[in-house]
Amino acid sequence: QLQLVQSGGGSVQAGGSLTLSCRATGQLFSSYSMGWIRQAPGKQHEGVAVIDSDGHTDYLDSVKGRFTISRHNTNNTLYLQMNSLKPEDTGIYYCAASRYRVTPSRALADATLFNYWGQGTQVTVSS
């Protein structure tokens, strides 16, 4: 079992950058696929980025080239570097962990595959 505690986020103007962090406590962090999932006001959860236990990644098309997901297994931490932010990136961002061995693209498309979730952090991008 994992517990996920998020930090980072906040408000920024369009074109700015933010970094989200997610620290995991528990065993075998390195064996989990990890992801960032967001929920915009009035919308369903949307997978933003996923990294599996081997370091393979996948991204939502609208964030490719702007966001980078990474993980440091030595300190059980997941990151999301967000550059060139747009107002449509606004939402609550959750880090999540999946114990299922699925491809990053599969996990990106199905938030129900994630077993453990962080508390969420607000990201607001103003125009």
C-alpha positions as a Markdown table, in Angstrom:
| # | Residue | x | y | z |
|---|---|---|---|---|
| 1 | Gln | 0.0 | 0.0 | 0.0 |
| 2 | Leu | 1.2 | 3.5 | -0.8 |
| 3 | Gln | 0.4 | 6.9 | 0.7 |
| 4 | Leu | 0.9 | 9.8 | -1.7 |
| 5 | Val | 1.5 | 13.4 | -0.5 |
| 6 | Gln | 1.6 | 16.2 | -3.1 |
| 7 | Ser | 3.2 | 19.6 | -3.0 |
| 8 | Gly | 3.6 | 22.4 | -5.5 |
| 9 | Gly | 1.0 | 23.9 | -7.7 |
| 10 | Gly | -0.5 | 27.4 | -7.4 |
| 11 | Ser | -1.4 | 30.2 | -9.7 |
| 12 | Val | 0.6 | 31.4 | -12.7 |
| 13 | Gln | 0.1 | 33.5 | -15.8 |
| 14 | Ala | -0.1 | 31.9 | -19.2 |
| 15 | Gly | 3.3 | 30.9 | -20.4 |
| 16 | Gly | 4.7 | 30.4 | -17.0 |
| 17 | Ser | 5.9 | 27.2 | -15.3 |
| 18 | Leu | 5.1 | 25.1 | -12.3 |
| 19 | Thr | 6.5 | 21.9 | -10.8 |
| 20 | Leu | 4.4 | 19.4 | -8.9 |
| 21 | Ser | 5.9 | 16.8 | -6.6 |
| 22 | Cys | 4.4 | 13.7 | -5.1 |
| 23 | Arg | 6.2 | 11.8 | -2.2 |
| 24 | Ala | 5.2 | 8.2 | -1.6 |
| 25 | Thr | 5.5 | 6.3 | 1.6 |
| 26 | Gly | 5.2 | 2.6 | 1.6 |
| 27 | Gln | 7.0 | -0.3 | 0.0 |
| 28 | Leu | 8.0 | -1.0 | -3.6 |
| 29 | Phe | 7.4 | 2.5 | -5.0 |
| 30 | Ser | 9.7 | 1.6 | -7.9 |
| 31 | Ser | 7.3 | -1.2 | -9.0 |
| 32 | Tyr | 4.3 | 1.0 | -9.5 |
| 33 | Ser | 3.3 | 2.9 | -12.6 |
| 34 | Met | 2.8 | 6.5 | -11.6 |
| 35 | Gly | 0.7 | 9.1 | -13.2 |
| 36 | Trp | -0.7 | 12.7 | -13.0 |
| 37 | Ile | -4.4 | 13.1 | -13.5 |
| 38 | Arg | -6.3 | 16.3 | -13.6 |
| 39 | Gln | -9.9 | 17.4 | -13.2 |
| 40 | Ala | -11.0 | 20.7 | -14.7 |
| 41 | Pro | -14.1 | 22.4 | -13.3 |
| 42 | Gly | -17.2 | 20.5 | -14.5 |
| 43 | Lys | -15.2 | 17.9 | -16.3 |
| 44 | Gln | -14.1 | 14.3 | -15.7 |
| 45 | His | -10.7 | 13.1 | -14.7 |
| 46 | Glu | -8.2 | 13.3 | -17.5 |
| 47 | Gly | -4.9 | 11.5 | -17.6 |
| 48 | Val | -2.0 | 14.0 | -18.2 |
| 49 | Ala | 1.2 | 11.9 | -18.0 |
| 50 | Val | 2.2 | 8.4 | -17.0 |
| 51 | Ile | 5.5 | 6.8 | -16.3 |
| 52 | Asp | 5.9 | 3.1 | -15.7 |
| 53 | Ser | 8.3 | 1.2 | -13.6 |
| 54 | Asp | 10.8 | 1.0 | -16.5 |
| 55 | Gly | 10.7 | 4.7 | -17.1 |
| 56 | His | 8.5 | 4.6 | -20.2 |
| 57 | Thr | 6.2 | 7.6 | -20.5 |
| 58 | Asp | 3.1 | 8.8 | -22.3 |
| 59 | Tyr | 1.4 | 12.1 | -22.3 |
| 60 | Leu | -1.9 | 13.7 | -23.2 |
| 61 | Asp | -1.6 | 15.1 | -26.6 |
| 62 | Ser | -2.3 | 18.7 | -25.5 |
| 63 | Val | 0.6 | 18.7 | -23.1 |
| 64 | Lys | 3.2 | 16.9 | -25.2 |
| 65 | Gly | 6.4 | 19.1 | -25.5 |
| 66 | Arg | 5.3 | 21.2 | -22.5 |
| 67 | Phe | 5.1 | 18.8 | -19.6 |
| 68 | Thr | 7.6 | 16.3 | -18.4 |
| 69 | Ile | 7.0 | 13.5 | -15.9 |
| 70 | Ser | 9.8 | 12.0 | -14.0 |
| 71 | Arg | 10.4 | 9.8 | -11.0 |
| 72 | His | 13.2 | 9.4 | -8.5 |
| 73 | Asn | 12.9 | 5.9 | -7.0 |
| 74 | Thr | 15.7 | 6.5 | -4.5 |
| 75 | Asn | 13.6 | 9.1 | -2.7 |
| 76 | Asn | 10.1 | 7.7 | -3.7 |
| 77 | Thr | 9.2 | 10.9 | -5.5 |
| 78 | Leu | 7.2 | 11.7 | -8.6 |
| 79 | Tyr | 7.5 | 15.0 | -10.5 |
| 80 | Leu | 5.6 | 16.9 | -13.1 |
| 81 | Gln | 7.4 | 19.8 | -14.7 |
| 82 | Met | 4.9 | 22.0 | -16.5 |
| 83 | Asn | 6.1 | 24.7 | -18.9 |
| 84 | Ser | 4.3 | 27.1 | -21.3 |
| 85 | Leu | 1.2 | 26.7 | -19.2 |
| 86 | Lys | -2.2 | 27.6 | -20.8 |
| 87 | Pro | -5.5 | 28.6 | -19.2 |
| 88 | Glu | -6.9 | 25.2 | -20.3 |
| 89 | Asp | -4.4 | 23.5 | -18.0 |
| 90 | Thr | -6.3 | 24.8 | -15.0 |
| 91 | Gly | -7.6 | 22.2 | -12.7 |
| 92 | Ile | -7.0 | 20.0 | -9.7 |
| 93 | Tyr | -4.0 | 17.7 | -10.3 |
| 94 | Tyr | -3.7 | 14.4 | -8.6 |
| 95 | Cys | -0.7 | 12.0 | -8.5 |
| 96 | Ala | -1.7 | 8.4 | -8.6 |
| 97 | Ala | -0.1 | 4.9 | -8.4 |
| 98 | Ser | -1.2 | 1.8 | -10.3 |
| 99 | Arg | -0.1 | -1.7 | -9.3 |
| 100 | Tyr | -1.3 | -3.0 | -12.7 |
| 101 | Arg | 1.3 | -3.9 | -15.3 |
| 102 | Val | -0.2 | -2.0 | -18.2 |
| 103 | Thr | 1.3 | 0.3 | -20.9 |
| 104 | Pro | 1.5 | 4.0 | -20.1 |
| 105 | Ser | -0.9 | 4.7 | -22.9 |
| 106 | Arg | -3.5 | 2.3 | -21.4 |
| 107 | Ala | -3.1 | 3.9 | -17.9 |
| 108 | Leu | -3.3 | 7.4 | -19.4 |
| 109 | Ala | -6.7 | 6.5 | -20.9 |
| 110 | Asp | -8.2 | 4.9 | -17.8 |
| 111 | Ala | -8.0 | 6.6 | -14.4 |
| 112 | Thr | -9.7 | 3.6 | -12.8 |
| 113 | Leu | -6.5 | 1.6 | -13.2 |
| 114 | Phe | -4.9 | 3.8 | -10.4 |
| 115 | Asn | -5.2 | 2.3 | -6.9 |
| 116 | Tyr | -3.8 | 5.1 | -4.8 |
| 117 | Trp | -4.3 | 8.8 | -5.1 |
| 118 | Gly | -2.7 | 11.9 | -3.6 |
| 119 | Gln | -4.8 | 14.7 | -2.0 |
| 120 | Gly | -4.8 | 16.8 | -5.1 |
| 121 | Thr | -3.4 | 20.3 | -5.7 |
| 122 | Gln | -4.9 | 23.2 | -7.5 |
| 123 | Val | -3.2 | 24.7 | -10.6 |
| 124 | Thr | -4.7 | 27.9 | -12.0 |
| 125 | Val | -3.4 | 29.5 | -15.1 |
| 126 | Ser | -4.7 | 33.0 | -15.9 |
| 127 | Ser | -4.6 | 34.6 | -19.4 |
